[in-house]
Amino acid sequence: MAEETFEFTAKTKKNLFIFIAVGFVLTAIGIFMSMGGGGHHEVAEAAGHGAHDAAEAAGGGHGEFHWYQRLFANLWINNVFFAGVALVGVLFFAIQYAAQVGWSAGIKRIPLSFGAWIPFAGVLMLVTYFIAGHDIFHWTHSDLYLPVEEGGDKIISGKGAYFFWPLENGTFPIFFLGRMVIFFGVWYMLFNKLKSVAYEEDTVGGTEKWYKLRKLSAIFIIFFAVSSSMSAWDWVMSIDTHWFSTMFGWYNFASWWVSGLALTALIVVLLKDKGYLSIVNSNHIHDLGKFVFAFSIFWTYIWFSQFLLIYYANIPEETIYFVERWKNGHYAPLFYLNLGVNFFFPFLVLMTRDAKRHARFIKVVAPVVIVGHWLDFYLMITPGTLKENGGFGFLELGLMFVYAGAFVFVILNQLSKAPLYAKNHPMLEESLHHHI
């Protein structure tokens, strides 16, 4: 069977650069409007502290708002979201080998290419933390670790070792940053190893490389299971430092996972439109559609389970997480929209067999699901960082465009470096005759 190699044309690159440029323009407009509008509440600033400290000083969470705090929050949203999508792309690839799946032999390199974003994500996360960590993470403020009688916070102080060990609470969060560096380092190392062995399938027949990929995939899956949950606690849940959820790792994973599945399905059908992936037929698209449909339901199950347990318990320090999202005028409409675009829309549109098999439905549902789960991370992060000063406008859209354009550029560039599928894959014949 002849190899197929994706050509990353100059026209495609130009369109992506234009898309990124539009994102920068929208971001600049959003920053200008934020600077002109100021904050929603004007109170004295707590010297040397971020938005949360000003909120504490004012009482009730009304701090002086600065445009750069909104920019920082959006940088973190996009860092976390696109890092997660990159990781679950590699995870999807690894699961296919660990589970000895045959039907996906012709499409596995699509999600594998997402991993090319991992080093960029790691650098962006570290840089953003060092620039904006004090405004994003309330627990970084050293005065919280003073004795309670001196104004310290007993709950946050009790969690200090998780961030600062082995150093003193409130100093340099070496444990927190060490985890970040180790996670990205191991993720990228395993991605490179999986990629290099997978590319060897192009020239080497037999099953030796396939068995080696099975072992590497099992290692990646095990490491991902632990590291993805811990990264969700570190990068998202710790923003609301007083609050916690034992389901939060699963919740973040579900949102990342369905986003990665939707992006995989979208790229597959778009490549088919361009004449690539001749071995992919409506049965493969049906399977991808089923994944998006099923895991949209799975995400909703996790969302509702977390919500119901917290609502039913009616513990103030837990219910406040939802109260500040559905009783605030900035977040309430998006809170309900989140359920609409991430559950009701994909559930109703992809319910029938025919809908899952036709590219035109995937082209509609997949982008909505991807943007919808970006919105999910917006709702997880923004209320904790900006409190009542959150907003949604040009700044949010612009930065999302910048990150999305850069992300797509990186993965398309990766796709162009090797054939779209391994012609010597031992299960390629099964994929060619896949029928459901």
N, C-alpha and C positions, 0 to 999 in steps of 0.2 A: 504494500500500500504506500502511495506517495506521501511524503511529508507535507504538512501545511505550516507555513511560517507567517505570522502576522507582520504586516508592514506598517510601521508607525510613520505615516506620511507627514510631509511638511504642512499640508493643509490641516490635518488633525492637530498637530502641534500648535499651529497658528490659532486655531479655534480655542484651544485650551488656554493659550496665553491671553487671548481676548477675554475669555471667561474670568480668568484670574484678575486681569486688569479691571474689569467691571466690579469684581469683588472689592478691590482696593479702593475704587472710587466710592462705592456705597459705604465702605467702612469709614472713609474720610468724611463723607457727608454725615454719617451717624455720629462720629466723634464731634464734629462741629456743632451739630444740633444738641448733643449732650452738654457741651461746654456752654452753649448759649442758654440752655434751659436750667442748668444747675440741678440741685437736688429737689426732692419733693418736700423735704423738711429742712429748715435752716436752724441749726443749733451750734453751740460752741464745739470746736474740734478738740478731741482729747489729744494732747501733744504727743507726737511720736508714735501714734497707733493708727490702725486701719479702721475700716468701716465699723467693725464689731465693737471696738473700744469706744468710738464716738456714740454708738447706740447705747452702750452700757452707761456712759456718762450722762446721756440725756434721759435715760430711764424709759423703758418701754420700746426701745429699738428705733429711736428717731435720730439717726446720726447725720452729720453733714456729708453730702454725697459728692463724689468727684468723678468726672468722666472717665478717668483712667481705671477706676475700680470696675466699671462696667466693661471696659476693654479687657481687663485682666480676667474677669469671670468668663468672658466669651472665648478668650484664648484657652482657658482651662477646659471648657466644654468641648471645644474642637480637638484639643490634644487627647482627651480621654476617649471621645467617641471614635475618632479615626484610628487611634492606637488599638482599640478593641476590635474594630472591623478587620484591621490587618491581621490580628492574632487569630480570630476565628476563621479567617480564610485558610491559614495554615492548619488550624485544627480540623477543618472539613477535609482537607487533603489527607491528614494523618488518619482520620477515622476511616476513610475509604480503604486504606491499607490494613489497618488494625482489624477491621471487620471483614476483610477479604472480599470487598465489593467489586463486582465486575462491570455493572451497568455504566459507571461513571468514568471508565478508562479514558474516554475521549474528552472529558471536560475538566479533569482534576487540576490541570495546570492553570486554569483560570483563577480559582481561589488561592492556589499556591503563590501566584504573583503578588497577591496582596501583601505578603510578608516583606516585600521590598521596602515597604513604608516603615518597618520596625525601627531601623537606625535613625531615620528622620524623626519619628515619634519620640524616641528616647532622648535625643538632643533637645527637641522642643520642650519636652516635659521638664527636663533639668533647668534649662534656661528660664522658662516661665516661672518655675518655683523660685529660683534665686532672685528674679526681678519682682515677682508678685506674690510670693508665698505668704508674706505678712498680711496682705489684704485678703487673700483667699481663705487661709486657714487661721481660725480664731485661736487654736491651741498653740500657735507659735509665739504668742505674747507672754513675755517672761513674768509679768506681774500676776498672772493667773496661778503661779506656783508658789506664791508667798503663803504664809500661814493665813488661815481663814480670817482671823481677827485683824489682819492687815490688808484685807481685801482680796485674798486669793480665792480660787474656786476649788472646792474639795473634790468634786467629781472629775474635773479635767486634770487636776493634780494626780489623782489616782490612776489616770491613764498615761501619765507622763513617760513611764518607762517604755511604753510601746513605741513612742516617738524618739526619745532621747538616749535610751540605754546605749552604751554604758556611761554616758556623760550625765551631768546634773540636769534635772528637769528645767526647761526654759532656756537652755543654752543652744547648742547646735544639734539638730535632729539627725544624728549620724545613723541611727537605726532605721529611721524612715527613709532617708536618702540611700542608705546602703541597700535596702530591699529593692528600691527602684532601679538602681544600677545593676544589681544582680539579676533581677527579672529580665530587664531588657537585654543584658548581655547573654543570658542563657537562651532566651527566645531567639535572638538573632543567630547565635551559634547553631542551634538546632535547625532553624530555617535554612541556613546555608548548607548544612549537611544534608538535609532532606532534598534540597534543590539540586545539589551536585550529584547525588546518587540517582535522583529521578532523571536527570539529563543523560546519565550514562546508559539509561534504557534505550536511548535513541540509536546507540551503536552496538550494544551488547544484547544478545538474545538470551533465552533461557529464563530461569527463575531466581538466579543468585541475587540480582539487584532487588527483585521484588521481596524476597525474604529479608534482605537487609533493611529495606524501607519499612517492613512490618515492625521490626525491632525498634528502629528509630522512632517510628510513629507512636509506638506504645510508650516510649520514654517521654516524648513530647506531650502526649495526652495526660500522663500522670503529673508531670511538672505543671502543665497548664491548669489542671484541676485545683492545685493548691495555690499557685501564684495568681491566677485570675481572681479568685475570691479575696486574697489578701490585698491585691491591688485595688479592688473595689472598695474595701474597707479604708485603705490609705487615701486614695485619690478622690473618693466621693463621700463615703459615709462620715469620714472624720471632719468634713466641713461643718456638719451639724454635730458638734462634739458631744453634746449632752445626750444625743439621741442614738439609738442603735436598733438594728434589726437582725435577727439570726438568719433571715432569708435574703439578706441584701446581696451576698455574693451570687446567689442563684438569679436574683432579679437583674443584676447588671449583666450577667452572662446571657440571660434570655434576650435582653435588648440588643446586645452585641451580635448574638448568634443569628437572630432573624434578620438583622441588617445585612450581615455577611451573606446569608442565603439569598436575600433579595438582590444584592449587588451581583452575585454570581449568576443568578437567573437572567438579570438584565443584560449583562455583558455577553452571555451566551447567545441570547436572541438577537442582539445587535450585531455580533460577529456573523451569525447566520445570515442576516440581511445583507452583509457585505460580501457574502460568498465563501466565508470560512466555515470550518467545522462541518465538513460534508458528511461526517459519520454521525452527526447528531440529528435525531429525528424528533417527531412530536412526542414519542414515548419518553425520551430523555427530558424534554421540556415539561411533560406531565409530572415526572418525578420531582423536578425542581419546584414546580407550582405546588405540589403536595407538601413539600417541605415548608415553603413560605406560609401556606394555609395552616398546616399543623402547628408550626411553632409560633404563629401569631396567636393561636389559641393557648399554647403553652405559656407565652408571655402574659396573657390575660389571666390565666390561672394563678401564676405567681403574683401578679399585681394584686388581684383580688384577695388572695390568701394573706398576703402581708397586710393589706388594708383591713381586712375583716378581723384578724387577730388583734391588731392594734386598736381598732375601733371598739371591739367587744371588751377588751381589757380596760379601756377608758382610764388609762394611766396618764396624767397630765404631761409628763416629760416625754411620752411617746406620741400621744395624739396631737401634740402641737405641730409635729412634722406635717400632718395633713391639714390641720386647721389653717396654718399660714399659707397654704397653697390654694385652698378652695374658698377662703374668705377674704382674700386680697384681690382687689380689682384688677391688678396686673396679671395675676397668675390663674385666677379662677376660670376664665374662658379657655385658656390653654390646658388647664387640668382636665376639663371635660373633652376638649378637642383631642387630647392625647388618646383617650379611649376610643374615640370615633375613628381616627385615622389608623390606629394600630390594631384594633380588633374588629369593629363593625364593618369597616370598609373592605379589608382583605377577606374577612369571613364571608360577607355577602357576595362579593364579586367572584371569588375563587371557589364558591361552593360547588358548582357543577363540574362534571368531568371535562366538558368541552372547554370551559374557561381555563382550566389548567393546562390544556394542550395547545392553545393558540398564543402565538407571540404577541398579538395585539393586546391581550389582556395582561400579560406579564409586563409589557411596556407601560401600562397604566398603573398597575398595582405596585410594582417594585419601587419606582421612584417615590411614591407616596409613603410606602413602608419605611424606606431609608430616611426620608425627611422626618417622618413621624417619630422614629426612634432617636433621631437627633434632638427632636423636641422633648422626648422623654429625658434625655440627659440635661437639657436646659432646665427642666423642672426639678431635677435632682440637685443641680448645682446652684443655680441663680438665687433662689430664695434664701439659701444658707449664707451666700456671700454678700448679697446686696439688700437683703431684707425687703422692706417696702419700697425701695428705690429701683427695683427691677423694671425692665421695660422690654419691648420687642419691636424692633424697627430696622432701619438701614444698617446699623452697626452689626446686629446679629446676622442678618442676611448676608452682608458683605463678607464678614469673616468666614462664614460657612462656605461661601463661593470660593474664597481664596484657598481654604483647606481642601475643599472637594476637588477643585481644579488641579492643585498640586498632587493630591492623592491619586487621581486618575492618571495624571501624567507619569507618575512613578510606576504605576502598575502596568500601563500600556508599554512603557519603555522596557519593563521586565519581560512582558509577553513577547516582545519583538526579538529577544535574544536567543530564543530556542523554538523548536517546533511546538505547535499548539497541543500536540499529543505524541506519545511515544509509539512509534509504529511497531516496536518489538515488545510492547507490553503483553505479558502472558494472558491477560484477560480481555484483550482488545476484541477478539472474535465474539466473546459474549456480549460486549457492548454493541457490536455491529448488528447483532440479532436480538437486541433488547426489545421486548414487546410486552405491553401491559394493557 
